[in-house]
């Protein structure tokens, strides 16, 4: 079975996680740096090929009232370019609290402030993907 990739899109960094082959758990991969706004790093496409990705789950940063703002539009634009290049279907997943959950998890583990900043995107990607996998397994 092919894997699913989880992406926490940001204008500077993209957090990346992938599922195990059975699609039960999400594992952190790391972050990919965005060199210029709106671009999709080649490294991301290499990760998609290497991990034999079938579906991408991209966090959709909705406002707390459920509406879409500038960040959500950016994620949708990113997803459009990603799908155009990879031909992989994209699923959007509400990520309203994923970054906050990532921050709280790191605080509980006593992760230093500098390390938290570096790790937040990848942990958010893991949370987004794991929530989606949990949804699939019903």
C-alpha beads as a LAMMPS data file, in Angstrom:
LAMMPS data file: protein, C-alpha beads

138 atoms
137 bonds

1 atom types
1 bond types

-500.0 500.0 xlo xhi
-500.0 500.0 ylo yhi
-500.0 500.0 zlo zhi

Masses

1 110.0

Atoms # bond

1 1 1 0.000 0.000 0.000
2 1 1 1.283 3.438 -0.850
3 1 1 1.860 6.086 1.783
4 1 1 0.156 9.368 2.605
5 1 1 2.132 12.569 3.145
6 1 1 1.076 15.234 5.620
7 1 1 2.126 18.822 4.994
8 1 1 1.992 21.837 7.281
9 1 1 2.386 24.599 4.705
10 1 1 4.076 27.834 5.635
11 1 1 5.567 30.640 3.581
12 1 1 9.060 29.925 4.983
13 1 1 8.953 26.247 5.940
14 1 1 6.812 23.228 5.172
15 1 1 6.519 20.581 7.873
16 1 1 6.519 17.066 6.446
17 1 1 5.272 13.753 7.852
18 1 1 4.551 10.429 6.142
19 1 1 2.374 7.497 7.070
20 1 1 3.646 4.003 7.597
21 1 1 2.749 1.589 4.748
22 1 1 -0.326 0.348 6.651
23 1 1 -1.524 3.943 7.149
24 1 1 -1.816 3.606 10.912
25 1 1 0.770 6.075 12.176
26 1 1 2.344 9.325 11.068
27 1 1 6.117 9.695 11.305
28 1 1 7.999 12.990 11.209
29 1 1 10.238 13.562 8.204
30 1 1 11.408 17.123 8.821
31 1 1 10.958 20.538 7.328
32 1 1 11.556 21.783 3.829
33 1 1 12.670 25.387 3.433
34 1 1 10.792 27.576 0.964
35 1 1 13.326 29.724 -0.896
36 1 1 10.864 32.238 -2.304
37 1 1 7.201 32.837 -1.486
38 1 1 4.848 30.785 -3.623
39 1 1 7.507 28.337 -4.778
40 1 1 7.476 24.615 -4.091
41 1 1 10.907 23.227 -3.182
42 1 1 12.264 20.395 -5.350
43 1 1 13.150 18.558 -2.141
44 1 1 9.449 18.071 -1.501
45 1 1 8.943 16.395 -4.872
46 1 1 11.910 14.096 -4.163
47 1 1 10.292 13.092 -0.842
48 1 1 7.033 12.324 -2.643
49 1 1 8.810 10.077 -5.148
50 1 1 11.035 8.373 -2.575
51 1 1 8.150 7.558 -0.220
52 1 1 5.776 6.437 -3.015
53 1 1 3.085 8.888 -1.964
54 1 1 -0.470 8.329 -3.146
55 1 1 -2.317 11.140 -1.339
56 1 1 -1.314 14.420 0.270
57 1 1 -3.028 15.844 3.350
58 1 1 -2.428 19.571 3.596
59 1 1 -3.329 21.524 6.685
60 1 1 -5.867 24.245 5.990
61 1 1 -5.354 27.139 8.427
62 1 1 -8.901 28.304 9.025
63 1 1 -9.805 31.214 11.259
64 1 1 -11.328 30.212 14.593
65 1 1 -14.803 31.012 13.220
66 1 1 -14.227 28.578 10.326
67 1 1 -13.709 31.201 7.644
68 1 1 -10.722 31.251 5.311
69 1 1 -8.183 34.035 5.437
70 1 1 -4.946 34.840 3.664
71 1 1 -3.116 31.789 5.078
72 1 1 -5.826 29.416 3.835
73 1 1 -5.677 30.997 0.382
74 1 1 -1.908 30.476 0.406
75 1 1 -2.345 26.802 1.345
76 1 1 -4.893 26.330 -1.445
77 1 1 -2.564 27.973 -3.976
78 1 1 0.313 25.775 -2.783
79 1 1 -1.908 22.677 -3.093
80 1 1 -2.888 23.630 -6.628
81 1 1 0.757 23.851 -7.712
82 1 1 1.606 20.657 -5.841
83 1 1 -1.198 18.687 -7.536
84 1 1 -0.387 20.138 -10.940
85 1 1 3.208 18.952 -10.639
86 1 1 2.685 15.573 -8.927
87 1 1 -0.812 14.559 -10.102
88 1 1 -1.387 13.393 -6.520
89 1 1 -4.794 14.145 -5.018
90 1 1 -4.872 16.566 -2.108
91 1 1 -7.104 16.426 0.949
92 1 1 -7.396 19.556 3.071
93 1 1 -7.516 19.050 6.819
94 1 1 -8.577 21.650 9.370
95 1 1 -5.378 22.587 11.190
96 1 1 -6.713 25.308 13.447
97 1 1 -5.194 23.886 16.598
98 1 1 -2.347 21.736 15.226
99 1 1 0.407 24.323 15.721
100 1 1 -0.856 25.063 19.225
101 1 1 -1.024 21.332 19.998
102 1 1 2.537 20.942 18.727
103 1 1 3.691 23.804 20.954
104 1 1 1.968 22.316 24.015
105 1 1 3.434 18.861 23.355
106 1 1 6.931 20.315 23.188
107 1 1 6.377 22.308 26.376
108 1 1 5.294 19.130 28.158
109 1 1 8.495 17.442 26.967
110 1 1 10.597 20.406 28.180
111 1 1 11.892 21.161 24.692
112 1 1 13.970 24.322 24.646
113 1 1 12.522 27.433 23.049
114 1 1 14.930 27.480 20.095
115 1 1 14.295 23.799 19.351
116 1 1 10.513 24.331 19.650
117 1 1 10.621 26.939 16.910
118 1 1 12.531 24.560 14.630
119 1 1 10.315 21.548 15.402
120 1 1 6.827 23.088 15.471
121 1 1 6.189 22.720 11.730
122 1 1 7.100 19.039 11.543
123 1 1 5.147 18.175 14.692
124 1 1 2.140 20.050 13.297
125 1 1 2.468 17.963 10.095
126 1 1 2.485 14.782 12.200
127 1 1 -0.643 15.941 14.078
128 1 1 -2.456 16.833 10.840
129 1 1 -1.593 13.501 9.239
130 1 1 -2.338 11.413 12.344
131 1 1 -5.741 13.071 12.733
132 1 1 -6.483 12.223 9.099
133 1 1 -5.298 8.613 9.510
134 1 1 -7.449 8.256 12.628
135 1 1 -10.406 9.569 10.639
136 1 1 -9.777 6.992 7.876
137 1 1 -9.616 4.102 10.317
138 1 1 -12.910 5.302 11.722

Bonds

1 1 1 2
2 1 2 3
3 1 3 4
4 1 4 5
5 1 5 6
6 1 6 7
7 1 7 8
8 1 8 9
9 1 9 10
10 1 10 11
11 1 11 12
12 1 12 13
13 1 13 14
14 1 14 15
15 1 15 16
16 1 16 17
17 1 17 18
18 1 18 19
19 1 19 20
20 1 20 21
21 1 21 22
22 1 22 23
23 1 23 24
24 1 24 25
25 1 25 26
26 1 26 27
27 1 27 28
28 1 28 29
29 1 29 30
30 1 30 31
31 1 31 32
32 1 32 33
33 1 33 34
34 1 34 35
35 1 35 36
36 1 36 37
37 1 37 38
38 1 38 39
39 1 39 40
40 1 40 41
41 1 41 42
42 1 42 43
43 1 43 44
44 1 44 45
45 1 45 46
46 1 46 47
47 1 47 48
48 1 48 49
49 1 49 50
50 1 50 51
51 1 51 52
52 1 52 53
53 1 53 54
54 1 54 55
55 1 55 56
56 1 56 57
57 1 57 58
58 1 58 59
59 1 59 60
60 1 60 61
61 1 61 62
62 1 62 63
63 1 63 64
64 1 64 65
65 1 65 66
66 1 66 67
67 1 67 68
68 1 68 69
69 1 69 70
70 1 70 71
71 1 71 72
72 1 72 73
73 1 73 74
74 1 74 75
75 1 75 76
76 1 76 77
77 1 77 78
78 1 78 79
79 1 79 80
80 1 80 81
81 1 81 82
82 1 82 83
83 1 83 84
84 1 84 85
85 1 85 86
86 1 86 87
87 1 87 88
88 1 88 89
89 1 89 90
90 1 90 91
91 1 91 92
92 1 92 93
93 1 93 94
94 1 94 95
95 1 95 96
96 1 96 97
97 1 97 98
98 1 98 99
99 1 99 100
100 1 100 101
101 1 101 102
102 1 102 103
103 1 103 104
104 1 104 105
105 1 105 106
106 1 106 107
107 1 107 108
108 1 108 109
109 1 109 110
110 1 110 111
111 1 111 112
112 1 112 113
113 1 113 114
114 1 114 115
115 1 115 116
116 1 116 117
117 1 117 118
118 1 118 119
119 1 119 120
120 1 120 121
121 1 121 122
122 1 122 123
123 1 123 124
124 1 124 125
125 1 125 126
126 1 126 127
127 1 127 128
128 1 128 129
129 1 129 130
130 1 130 131
131 1 131 132
132 1 132 133
133 1 133 134
134 1 134 135
135 1 135 136
136 1 136 137
137 1 137 138
